[in-house]
């Protein structure tokens, strides 16, 4: 665990290899750090100077930020990196400084869609879809007996929610780990870090708000790959993890969703990672 200059708590996620879905392939992820919690309204306001969240759908500023689109999320990442004197990850039109990127788009924007990511930079970024998945499984700390075989997490993809130790994708105890509307109705988001964490001490990887990932949405890679970061282009960006408005089915670690990058919705937020 480490705490940043701006008060963000990061947890170390050791690298490893896992089976992506039934029938494979096996994918390998390098080690990285992930924010222990979703980015809160207060943290977003401190970095960006504004909070786009719908207050009526929130308990307060300790809840995850919502109504934040993918463009806002990558701008936040670079601004936070600059605030901590780290190397920004994202480049748009040759610049890593969001102050010269122009107004954050509220509709589809080809210039921002062409953002590039420097995976070797030490600044903050959105997780890739497979980094999210690996973290939600618990990585090699996956506590569900039988998930890990011969040094590979072979069955974590079938879990019913992040932190689960229930066999066969069971979800009986999901309310202990995830704020979702079914089976228990919710009327708002909830403060981060209240429910149980998963094996890596990461909170709300299932429920509360969907989480933006870096990747364009597309078919999974058909072959073994290391640090896969999605297709080179697309129409929708990946969101993962379900939300306070979602059903129990969305908590399954195999569940994927896709939305336009300019989507501002009261059940989508994000967390950050860094090398």
N, C-alpha and C positions, 0 to 999 in steps of 0.2 A: 504494500500500500504506500502511496505517496500523495502528498497534498501540494497542489501547485501554488504559485504566487497569488493567484486570484481565488484560492480557496476551493478549487475543484479536487475532489478525491478520486484518484485513479487506482485501479487494481490491475496487477500484472496477469496477463493471460498467456501461459506458456504455449508454445507451438505444438503441433502434432498432426496426426493423420486420422481422417475419419471417412466413413462411408457416406456418400451424399444422399443416397436413396436406395430403395430395394433394387438389387441388381448392380449397384455401384454407379459410378466409379469411386475409387478412393481419392480424396483430396487432401493436400497438405497445406497447413497454415503456419507461417512464421509467428514468433512471439510478438506481442504488442501490449499496450496499456489501454484500458477502456474505462471511461468514467463510471464510477460505481452506481451513479444514479442518472436518470434522465435530466437534461438541462431544465432548470426551473425557470419560472417567470422572472424571479428576482435576478438570476444569473444572466438571462437574456437581456433584461433591461440594463444591467450594469455594463454589458459589453456593447450593446447596440443603441442604447439611449431610448429605446421604445419597447413596449410590450404589446404584441398584436393579439394576445389571448382574449377570448370572450369571457368576461368576468363571471357572468351568470352560470357558466359551465365549469367553474373552478371554485375550490375552497379557499384559495388565497395564493400568495406569491411563492409559497413553498411547493405548490403543485407544478407539474411539468408545463412548460410553455406549449401553447397550441395555437392554431390559426397561423402556423409558420410554414411557409412553403420551402421547397428544396433550395431555391435560390437564396432565401434568407439564411438557411442553415449553413451553406458553404461560405457565405459572407461572414457569418458569426465565427466559423472556424478560423478563417484567416485573420479576423480582427483580434480574436483571442490569442492566436499565435503571436501576432505583433505586440500585443500588450505584455506578453511574457518573454519577449526578445527571442522567439523561436522562428525558424524558417517556415514561412507560409507554404501550404501544400498546393493550393489551387491557383491556377493562372488563367486569366481571361484577357484576350487581346494583348498578350505580352506582358501583363502586369499582375503582380500578386497583391496589390494594394486595393482593397474594396472601395476606397475613397475615389479611385479613378475609374471604377467599373461603371459608374453611372447609377441611376435610380434602380433599386431592386425591382425586377419585373413582377407584374401582377397577372401577366398572361404569357403564353408560350413565347420564348425568346431564343432565337437560333444562336445568337452571340454567347449568351450564358450557357446554352446547352452544349456549346463547344468547349466548355471549361476542361482543362487538363489537370491531372493529379500527379504530383511528384511523390511517389511512394517512399522515396529515400529521405524526403524532408522530415525534420523532427517536429514539425508543428501539428496542430490538430486537424482532424478530418472526420468525415462520416465513416462508419464502418462499411466495409464491403458486405454484401449479403452473406457470404460464407464466413466472414469474421463474426457477424452477428450469430449465425447458426452454430458455429463452433463454440462461441461463448455461452449461448443458451443451453447447449448440451452439457455444459460443465467441463468441456475439453477432456483432458485425461484425468480430471478429478471427478468425472461422472460417477455418481454414487449408486446408480441402478445396477444391481448385480447382473452380470452377463453382457453388459454393453461393450466392454472392452475385451478384445481377444487378440493375443499376439502383438500387443503394443499398438493396436488400432481401435479407435472407437467405432465399432461396427453397427451399433444399433441406436445410438443417441438420437438419430434423425426421427425415430418412431415415438419419442416421448410425447406425452400429452400436454406438457407445459414445462417451462424452464424451472428447474429445481425438483422435478418429479422423480420419485423412486417407485412409482406405481408401474407394475408390469403391463404389457400389452397396450401401451398408450393410455392407461387409465387416467381419469380426471376427477376422481372422487374428492381429492383434497385441493383442488385448484383454487378455491377461495382463500386458502392460506398464503397464496403466492401471487395472485393476479386480481386486479380490479377489472372485472368484466360485468356485463349486464345480465348474462344468463350463465349460471342458475340464479344469481342474486342481483336483482335490479339495482342500478346505480343512476344517480341524477347529475353527477359531476365527476370531474377528475378528482384525484386524491393526492395528498402530500407524498412526495417521493420517499422511498426507503422505510415505509411503515410495515409492510408485509414481510414475509420471509424471503431471504435472498436465495439464490441458487448456490451450487457448490463452490463457485468462484467468488462468492460474496458480492454478487451483482444483483441489484434490485430492479423489479418491474420490467424484466426482460419479456415477460408476458403480461399483458394488460396495461391499464392506465391510459397510455396513448400509443398508437402505432409509431414505429420508428423509421425515419428516413434512412435509407442506405445509399451508398454511392452509385450502385449499379443501374444501368438501363435494364429494364425487364426483358428477359428472353429465355430461350430454352437453356437448361443446364448443360454444361460442357459434357460431351460424350466420353471423354478420355481423362485419364489421370492428369492432374494439373496442380501447380503450386501457386499459392497466393492469387487465385483467380479473382478478377475484378469486373467481370461482366462483359457484355457485348460492347463493341466500339460505338454503337449508336442505337437509337430507339425512339419510341414515342413516350413511354411511361418510365418512371423511376420506381424501384422496388421499395415497398414498405413491409415491415415485419413486426410480429409480436402481439397483435390484437390490441384492443382498447377498452375503455370504460363503456362504450356503446356496443361492444362486440359480443358474439356468442362464444360458447365454450369451444366450438370447433375451430375457431380462429387461433386458439392457444396452442394447438398441435404444432410441434416444431417443423413439421413438413409443410405447414400452411404458408403460402406466399400471396402477396397482393401487389397491385400495381395502380399508380395514379399519375396524373399529369404533374410535372415538376412545379407548376404554378398553383397547384391546389392548396388552398388555405381552408382547413377543416378543423372543427373543434375537437377532433380525436386523433390528430397527427402531431407528433413532436419529434424529438431526436436525442441521441447521446453522442459523445465524441470518443475517438480513439487517437492514439499517437504512437509512433515508434519508440 
